[in-house]
Amino acid sequence: MKLMASAGLAFDRVHLEYLANGKLRINRTQREQGGRVAWRVERLRPNLPASETEPPRNDITTQTQNQ
């Protein structure tokens, strides 16, 4: 039982460190429409290691933010 518990904790720790040290690509947008505010949060996957740079994005979300 102790072996299984320690393996589970090791699994969790590795994944938490990966998320903490990775370069998160989060896109937040806020838009007012019809007297209401809509918030949108997008997280692109996969997370990049801290040593890698983000590739250029050519999607609709980036194009609408630049206008």
Backbone torsions as a table, in degrees:
resi	resn	phi	psi	omega
1	MET	NA	-42.0	-179.7
2	LYS	-64.0	-38.6	178.5
3	LEU	-62.2	-43.4	179.9
4	MET	-65.7	-40.0	179.7
5	ALA	-65.5	-42.5	-179.0
6	SER	-69.5	-34.3	177.2
7	ALA	-66.2	-40.4	178.3
8	GLY	-64.9	-41.0	178.8
9	LEU	-67.6	-38.0	177.8
10	ALA	-64.2	-41.0	177.9
11	PHE	-60.3	-47.6	179.7
12	ASP	-63.0	-42.3	-177.4
13	ARG	-64.1	-43.7	179.6
14	VAL	-60.4	-44.3	-179.2
15	HIS	-69.2	-38.4	177.5
16	LEU	-66.2	-39.0	176.8
17	GLU	-65.4	-39.1	177.9
18	TYR	-60.7	-45.0	179.5
19	LEU	-69.5	-36.9	-179.0
20	ALA	-70.8	-36.5	-176.1
21	ASN	-93.9	-12.5	-178.6
22	GLY	-76.5	161.8	177.6
23	LYS	-90.8	105.7	-177.4
24	LEU	-79.4	134.4	177.9
25	ARG	-108.6	95.0	-176.0
26	ILE	-113.8	132.0	178.6
27	ASN	-117.0	116.7	179.1
28	ARG	-111.5	131.1	177.3
29	THR	-129.8	148.2	178.1
30	GLN	-133.8	130.5	-176.1
31	ARG	-140.0	135.0	175.4
32	GLU	-99.2	132.4	-177.5
33	GLN	-151.6	120.2	177.3
34	GLY	62.7	36.3	179.9
35	GLY	78.1	7.7	178.5
36	ARG	-122.6	156.1	178.1
37	VAL	-111.7	129.0	177.6
38	ALA	-111.2	126.6	177.1
39	TRP	-109.7	140.9	179.8
40	ARG	-136.5	133.1	178.2
41	VAL	-124.3	123.6	178.4
42	GLU	-121.6	135.6	175.0
43	ARG	-120.0	115.3	179.6
44	LEU	-74.5	145.2	179.2
45	ARG	-119.5	152.5	-3.4
46	PRO	-82.2	164.6	173.1
47	ASN	-68.7	144.3	179.5
48	LEU	-95.1	145.0	171.2
49	PRO	-61.1	154.5	-176.7
50	ALA	-60.3	-24.6	-177.2
51	SER	-80.1	-13.0	-177.5
52	GLU	-99.3	148.4	176.5
53	THR	-93.9	156.5	-178.0
54	GLU	-78.8	132.8	177.3
55	PRO	-70.9	156.0	179.0
56	PRO	-64.9	145.5	-179.5
57	ARG	-106.8	135.7	178.1
58	ASN	-125.6	53.2	-178.9
59	ASP	-112.1	175.4	-176.1
60	ILE	-65.7	-37.7	-177.2
61	THR	-60.8	-44.5	179.6
62	THR	-65.6	-39.2	-178.2
63	GLN	-67.7	-37.7	-179.5
64	THR	-73.3	-29.0	179.2
65	GLN	-73.3	-31.0	-176.8
66	ASN	-79.6	-10.2	-177.8
67	GLN	-89.6	NA	NA
